[in-house]
Amino acid sequence: MSVTVTKADGTQEPFKVGKLRSSLKRAGATNTEITTIITHIEGILHDGIRTQEIYRLAFELLRESDAPIRARYSLRRALFGLGPTGFPFEDFLARLFAREGYQTKTRVNLQGRCVEHELDVAAYKDDDSFVAEAKFHSRPGIKSDLQVVMYSFARLHDLAETKICADDICGIKHLMVVTNTKFTTTAEQYAACAGIELLSWDHPKHNNLHDRIQRAGLYPVTVLQSLSNSHKRTLLSRDIITCGDLLERPRALRHLHISKQKTERVLDEARRLTQEGL
C-alpha cells in the first residue's frame, strides 16, 4: 500500500524508499545501518507523515555512527544555519566556486548600462566568468519564485557590457541564481527559456548544489556534530565558514571556551570531512 508523505512546502507525494536509501548511502552509512533505519521507518509510516519527521528519526538512528556520517546526512539542514543575514551563505558559495577553480569576489558593486548593481558573488577563470545571486532561506518549504528569476534576468541584461575585472576574460558570460532550498516550477521554466542558470539543493538533476558540495568536500562549519548552534554562530561571526577555514585557523576555537579534548574532537571531525575533497 502506498503511503503519502508531506513535504516542507506542504505538498504531498508518495513515500519513496529508494530516496531515503540513496540519501543514507551518500552520507556513508553502512548497508546494515541503512537496512535497520529503513525497516524502523517503514514500521512507523502513516499517511501524511512529514518528511521532517522521517529525517529526524533517521538522524536519531544514526547516533551510533561516526560523526562525519551524521554530518553528511545533516548537510541540507546545516545550510539553513548559514544565516540569519545570508552573508555566510554567499561566502560559502564563493569558497565552493574557488574550489572549482574560479577567482571569486563577494558583495561586488558593478555599474550596469542604466544603474549600479550589488552582486552577491562574482567568479571568473580562463574559460568562464559569471555573477551569482544568492537567495538564502532560513527554513525548508520556502522556494525562490518566478519574480526572483525575472529580476535577475533584468540585471543580466543591464550588465551585458560590464566586466568583473579588467582582463579580457572577465566579461559576464552568464548569471546564476543559487538558493539553499528549491525553485518553483515557473521559475525553472522561465530560467530555461531566458538562459539563466539555476542552482539549488536538487536542481539541476545532476551537478546540483548537493552534488557540488560533496564532490568538493567543502562542508560548512554548521554541519559539525561536535559543536552547539551557539558555537557555530560564533565561528561564522569570525569568518570561519567552512571546515577548511577552521583547520587553517584552529585558534578560533579558543573563543568557544571548550576543553582541549573537545577541541581535538572538533578538529578531527572537520579534518575527516575535509579530506573527502582532497
C-alpha positions in Angstrom: 0.0 0.0 0.0 1.3 3.4 -1.0 1.9 5.9 1.8 1.8 9.7 1.2 4.4 12.0 2.9 4.0 15.7 3.4 7.0 17.8 2.2 8.2 21.0 3.9 6.3 23.2 1.5 3.0 21.4 2.3 2.7 19.4 -0.9 2.4 15.7 -0.8 4.0 12.8 -2.7 4.2 9.0 -2.3 6.9 7.8 0.1 9.9 6.6 -1.9 12.1 4.2 0.0 14.8 4.5 -2.7 15.1 8.2 -2.0 15.8 7.5 1.7 18.2 4.7 0.9 20.1 7.0 -1.5 20.5 9.8 1.0 21.8 7.4 3.7 24.2 5.8 1.2 25.5 9.2 0.1 26.1 10.1 3.7 28.3 7.0 4.1 26.0 4.8 6.2 26.8 1.0 6.0 24.4 -1.4 4.4 23.5 -2.7 7.8 22.7 0.7 9.1 20.6 1.5 6.0 18.6 -1.7 6.3 18.0 -1.1 10.1 16.8 2.5 9.5 14.5 1.7 6.6 12.9 -1.2 8.5 12.3 1.1 11.5 10.9 3.9 9.5 8.6 1.7 7.4 7.2 0.5 10.7 6.0 3.9 11.7 4.9 5.3 8.3 1.4 6.7 8.1 -0.4 8.8 5.5 0.6 12.5 5.8 3.8 11.9 7.8 6.0 14.9 7.4 9.4 14.5 5.7 11.0 16.4 8.6 9.8 13.6 11.0 11.4 10.9 8.8 14.6 12.9 8.7 14.7 13.4 12.4 14.1 9.7 13.1 16.7 8.6 10.6 19.2 11.0 12.1 18.4 9.8 15.6 19.0 6.2 14.4 22.4 7.3 13.1 23.5 8.4 16.6 25.9 5.5 16.9 27.5 6.2 13.6 30.7 8.2 13.0 30.2 12.0 13.4 31.2 12.6 9.7 28.4 10.3 8.6 25.8 12.2 10.7 27.3 15.4 9.4 26.9 14.4 5.7 23.3 13.3 6.4 22.5 16.6 8.0 24.1 18.7 5.3 20.9 20.2 3.9 19.8 21.3 7.4 23.3 22.7 8.0 22.9 25.1 5.1 20.0 26.7 7.0 22.5 27.6 9.7 24.4 30.0 7.3 22.2 32.9 8.4 20.4 34.8 9.5 21.8 37.5 7.2 22.6 35.2 4.4 26.2 36.6 4.1 27.8 33.4 5.3 25.9 31.6 2.6 27.3 34.0 0.0 30.8 33.4 1.4 30.3 29.7 1.4 29.3 29.8 -2.3 32.4 31.9 -3.1 34.6 29.2 -1.4 32.8 26.5 -3.3 33.4 28.2 -6.7 37.0 28.9 -5.7 37.4 25.1 -5.0 36.2 24.6 -8.6 38.9 26.8 -10.0 37.5 30.3 -10.1 38.7 33.6 -8.7 35.9 35.0 -6.6 34.7 38.2 -5.1 31.7 38.7 -2.8 29.3 41.7 -2.5 30.7 43.4 -5.5 29.3 46.7 -6.9 29.2 46.8 -10.7 28.0 49.6 -12.9 25.5 48.5 -15.5 24.3 50.4 -18.5 21.5 52.0 -16.5 22.2 51.6 -12.8 24.7 50.2 -10.3 24.2 46.7 -9.0 25.4 44.9 -5.9 26.2 41.3 -6.8 26.5 38.6 -4.2 29.2 36.6 -5.9 31.4 37.2 -8.9 33.6 34.4 -10.3 35.9 34.1 -13.2 38.6 31.8 -14.7 40.3 31.4 -18.1 37.3 30.0 -19.9 34.3 31.3 -17.9 33.0 34.2 -15.9 29.7 34.8 -14.2 27.9 36.6 -11.4 25.6 34.9 -8.9 22.6 35.9 -6.9 22.3 34.0 -3.6 18.8 33.5 -2.3 19.1 32.3 1.3 16.2 30.9 3.3 16.4 30.0 6.9 13.9 27.1 6.8 12.7 24.5 4.3 9.5 24.9 2.4 10.3 28.4 1.1 11.0 28.5 -2.6 12.6 31.1 -4.8 10.0 32.1 -7.3 9.5 33.5 -10.8 9.9 37.1 -9.7 13.4 36.3 -8.4 14.5 34.9 -11.7 12.9 37.7 -13.8 14.6 40.3 -11.7 17.9 38.5 -12.2 17.4 38.4 -15.9 16.9 42.2 -16.0 20.1 42.6 -14.1 22.0 40.4 -16.6 20.6 42.5 -19.4 21.8 45.7 -17.8 25.2 44.2 -17.1 25.8 42.9 -20.6 28.7 45.1 -21.3 30.2 45.1 -17.8 33.3 43.2 -16.7 34.0 41.5 -13.4 37.7 42.5 -13.6 40.0 44.4 -16.1 41.1 41.3 -18.0 39.6 40.3 -21.3 38.3 37.1 -19.8 36.1 38.9 -17.3 33.1 39.8 -19.4 30.0 38.4 -17.7 29.1 35.3 -19.7 26.1 34.2 -17.6 24.2 34.8 -14.4 23.4 32.1 -11.8 20.7 32.2 -9.2 21.5 30.0 -6.2 19.3 29.0 -3.3 19.7 26.7 -0.4 16.1 25.4 -0.8 14.3 25.0 -4.1 12.8 26.9 -7.1 9.2 27.0 -8.2 8.3 25.2 -11.4 7.6 28.5 -13.2 10.9 29.9 -12.1 12.7 26.9 -13.6 10.7 27.2 -16.8 11.5 30.9 -17.2 15.2 30.4 -16.4 15.5 27.6 -19.0 13.9 30.0 -21.6 15.8 33.1 -20.6 19.2 31.5 -20.3 19.6 32.0 -16.5 21.4 29.2 -14.7 19.7 27.9 -11.5 21.4 26.0 -8.7 19.6 24.6 -5.7 19.8 21.7 -3.4 18.4 19.3 -6.1 18.5 21.4 -9.3 19.7 20.6 -11.9 19.2 16.8 -11.5 22.9 16.3 -11.9 25.6 18.7 -10.6 23.3 20.4 -8.2 24.3 22.2 -5.1 24.4 19.0 -3.0 26.5 17.1 -5.7 29.0 20.0 -5.9 29.4 20.3 -2.2 30.1 16.6 -1.8 32.4 16.4 -4.8 34.4 19.4 -3.4 34.5 18.0 0.1 33.7 21.6 1.2 31.4 21.5 4.2 30.1 24.4 6.2 31.1 24.5 9.9 27.4 24.3 10.7 27.5 20.7 9.8 29.8 19.7 12.6 28.1 17.5 15.1 30.5 18.2 18.0 29.6 21.9 18.2 26.5 23.6 19.6 24.5 26.1 17.5 25.9 29.0 19.5 29.4 27.8 18.9 28.7 27.6 15.2 27.3 31.2 15.2 30.5 32.4 17.0 32.7 30.8 14.3 30.6 32.3 11.5 30.9 35.7 13.0 34.7 35.3 12.8 34.5 34.4 9.1 35.1 30.7 9.8 32.6 29.5 7.2 33.9 26.0 6.2 35.6 23.1 7.9 38.7 24.0 5.9 38.7 27.5 7.3 38.6 26.0 10.8 41.6 23.8 10.0 43.5 26.8 8.7 42.7 28.9 11.8 42.2 26.4 14.6 43.0 29.1 17.2 39.4 30.4 16.5 38.2 27.6 18.7 39.7 29.5 21.7 36.7 31.8 21.5 34.4 28.9 22.2 35.9 28.2 25.7 35.8 24.5 25.2 38.1 21.8 26.6 41.2 20.6 24.9 39.6 17.2 24.4 36.6 18.7 22.7 38.8 21.0 20.6 40.6 17.9 19.3 37.3 16.1 18.6 36.0 19.1 16.6 39.2 19.4 14.6 39.3 15.6 13.9 35.7 15.7 12.6 36.5 18.7 10.4 39.6 17.0 9.1 37.8 13.8 8.2 35.1 15.7 6.3 37.6 18.0 4.5 39.8 15.1 3.4 37.0 13.8 1.2 37.6 16.6 -1.3 41.4 16.3 -1.4 
